[in-house]
Amino acid sequence: MTNSAYVKITLLVALITLSVGGFLLHLRIHPFAQNSSNIVPVISCILSIMAVPLLFPFRKTISYGYVLNGFLSIIATVTMSHFAIVHWPSPATLKTIIFNTTFPDIVIVGSKFFIGKSLFDLETFGYDPDRARLGKTYRYPNMGWWLVHLVTVSTVYSLGNILWR
């Protein structure tokens, strides 16, 4: 087994493990049987566990896996941030914000995103340690592209929440 194949398998296993852990956490905290609005996170988790890992191993579908993983991470971040704001701890201290909100869950989703990004970058741009990073930061597949989408999805979600209460 080559080093690149080993790294690819390790990152895929990490991606699946984080997805399964997030799914089990979500089922424990927000059971689908109690509230049908929890169907979106359940579907997102199932996509993260099954579809994303099936798209990453193949050169033709790795971009689809990268984008799906990224958008699932963005959706999770935005909705969990909204949940944390709605259920804001009182009193709001640094300790309660870190430990009594969805902040740890958002950090877990962020790590899932960065593992997918690493897997995509290594497969797309190669494993050469001396290769320079090129391209505009706001263009696909760079981080600025994701930041633009995070801000856009957050804005649309916020406007929808404000205008259609």
N, C-alpha and C positions, 0 to 999 in steps of 0.2 A: 504494500500500500504506500502510495506517495504521501509526502507531507501535505500537499494541497488537498488530497482526498480525505486525509485524516482530519484536517481542520474543517473541511466542509461537513463531514459527518458529525463532528463535535458541535459545530454551530447549529446544525439541524436538530440534534438531540436537545440542545439547550433551548431552542425555539419551541419545540414540542413540549418540553418539560415546563417551561414558563406558561405556555398556553393551557396545559392541563391543570397546573396549579391555580391559575387565575379562574378557570372554569369551576373548579371545586370550591374555591373561595366564594365565588359569586353564588353558586348554588346554596351554600351554607348561609350566606348573609341575606340573599334575596331569592328565596325559592320561587320557581315559576308557578307552582301550584297555588300559591297564595295571591299572586298578582300577575295577570296576563300581560301587563306592560313590560315584564321582565323577559319577554320573548326575544326582543332585539339583542340584548346582551348574550342570551343563550345561543342564538344563531351566530352572532359574532364569534363567540368562543368556539363553536363547532367549526366555523370556517378557519379559525386560527389553528385548530388542532388537526383538521383533515386537509383542507384545500391548500393552505399556504405551504406546508411541508411537501406536498405533492408537486407544487409549481417550482419550488426552488432548485431541485436537483438537475433540471434540464435546461440547457442553454437557450432553447426556444421559448421557454415559459418563465424564466427567472425574473424577467421584468414584471410580468403579471403578479408573481408572488411578492416581489418587492413593493409594488404599488398597493396590492391588497393588504399586505402586512402593515404598511405605513398608514393607510386610511383607516384600518381597524384600530390602530393605535391612536390616531387622532380622534376618532369617534369616542373611544373609551376615555381618553383624557378629557374631552369636552364634557361628556355626560357625567363623569365622576366629579369633575370640578363643579358642575351645576349642583349635583347632589350634596357636595361638601358645603356649598354656599347656602343652600336651602336648610341644611341641618348644621348650621354654624355653631360651634361650641360656645358656651357661656360659663365663665368668662373666657375671652379669647386671648390666651397667652401663647407664647411660642410652643410650649410643651403640648397644650391642648390642640393647637392647630396641626402640629406634626403627628401626634398620636391619636387624636380623636376625630380626625377627618379622613377623607379618602386619599390623603397625600401619600402614604406608603403604597397604596394600590396604583396610584399614578406613576410612582417611581418604578414599580414592577413593569407596568406597560411601557414605560420609557426604555427599560432595559431590553424588552422584547423588540421594540423598534430598532434599537441600536445593534442588536444581534443580527436582525434581518438586513440592516444596512451594511454591516461588516461582511456578511455572507455574499450579498450582492456585489459589493465593491471588490472583494477578493476574486470572485468568479468573473466579473466583467473587466476589471482593470489588471488582473494578474497578481501574482504573489511576489513580485520584484520589490525588495525593500528600498531600492534607490529610485524608483519611478516617481517622478514629480506629479503632483496633483494639478490638473489643468481644468480649464472651463470656468464659466461664469457661475458665481455662487447661487444665483437666483434661477438657474436653468436646471432642468432635469438632468441627472439624478442627484444633484448636490443638495446640501442641507437648506440653503435658502429657498429652494423650491418647496420643501416640506414646511418651512416656516410660513411662507405665503399661504399655503393650504390650511395650516393650523389656524392662522388669523382669520382667513375667509370662512372656514367652517364654524369657528367660534362666533364670528359676527353674525352669520346667518342663523345659527342656533339661538343666539341671544335675542336677535330681532324677532324670530319666531316665537320665542318664549314671552317676550314683552308684548307683542302685538296680538297674539292669539291665546290669551289667558282665558 
